[in-house]
Amino acid sequence: CWVCLGCVGSLENSVPDKYKLVRLGRSRADFIRPIKIICESKDAASNLFFAYNSAKRSGKIFPEGFRMSRDRTTLQRKLLRSCYEDLERRVKSGETGLRVVFVNGFPTVGSALSKNGDGRFLSRASQS
């Protein structure tokens, strides 16, 4: 938990004044449980995500395995799960160079190659 506080604390002034940390799942010796950060407002959470993504893009190093993601609705989880099932089915049938990409905020199975074919992954900006 101290590692999480150190990472979040290193995001400068974007950490909200009031937040709550909660461990998710059951305690097991062979598994590190994720930590949920509950902010006092939606704006505070958005600012924290913006700072985290900016820090990652600027090259800030975070501990191995550290990542942040927003809560997903039941529908979002179902769409993502079905997309990964489709990816697995297509890979088993022999297709290569596929991965899950987000187009207009929705997950879909797409090519892992950029439009230029240089092997870089597609980003949402390059799909517009």
N, C-alpha and C positions, 0 to 999 in steps of 0.2 A: 504494500500500500504506500510505503514511503517513496518508492520509485515513481509511482503515479503522481504523487504530490510534487515531486521534484520536476517531472516532465511538464506537468500542468503549470507549475510555478515558474518555469523557465519561459513561458509564453508571454512574458512581460506584463503589461497592464491589461491584458484581455481576460484574465481570470476574474470571474465575478466575485463580489465581496461575500456573498452568501451562496454556498453550494453544499451538497450532501454527497458523500461517497457511500455506495452500497455494493457489496460483493454479490454476484449473481451465481445461482446454482448451488449444488451441494458440495461440501468440502470433501476432497479426495486427495490422497497423498501423491497420486501420479498426474494430477491435472491442476493447472493454475487457473483459478476462476477469474473471469472478467470483472472489471469494476465499472459500475454505472455512475456517472456524474449527473446529479440532478441540480439544475440551475433554477434560480428563482423566477426567471422569465425566458420567453422564447428569444428575445433579443440578446440576452446574455449568452445563451447557448450558441446562437448564430455568430456572435462576435468571437467566441472561443474557437469554433470551427474555422472561421476565417483566419484567425491568427495561426492555428495549427497548420492549415493548408499553405499559408504564406511562408511559414517557417520551413516546411518540408520542401517547397519549391526553391527556397533560397539556399538550401543545402544544410540546414540544421540537422545534426545527428541526434536521433532518439534511440533509446535502448532497443535491442533486438526484440521483435515481437510486439512493440508498442504501436498501437494504432487507435484511431478514433473513428466512430461511425455514428450516424444518427439513428434514432429509434425508427424502426420500419413498421408500417401498418400490416395487418394480416394479409391484405391483398398484395402489398409489395413483397412480402415474404413468399407468398404463393407464386407470384409471377417469377421471382428470381429462382425459386426451387424448380419450377417447370422449365425454365431456361437452361439450368444446369443439367436437368434430365435430358433435354433435347441435345445439348452439347455432348453428353456422354453417349447417347444413342448414335449420333452422327460420327463420333470418333470411333466407336466400335464397328461401324459399317465401313470404315476405311478412309474417311475424309481427314485431311490434315490441315494444319495452319488455322485452326479455329479457336476462338475464345469468346467469352461473354463481353459484349460491349454495350454501352448505354447510348441509345439514340433518343434524343428529346426526353431524357429522364426515364426511359423504359428499357429494361434489359432485353437483349436479343443476341442470338448467336451470329457472330460475324467473323470476318477475316482478321488474322493477327497481323497481317502486313498492312503497311500504310498504302495510300493511293500511289505513292512513288515507288513502292516495291522494295524499299531499302531495309525492311525488317523491323522497323520501329512499330510500336503498337499504335493503333488509332486512338485519338482523343476526341472528346466531344467537339472541340473547336475545329478539328480538321474534317469533321463530318458535315459541317454546315455548308 
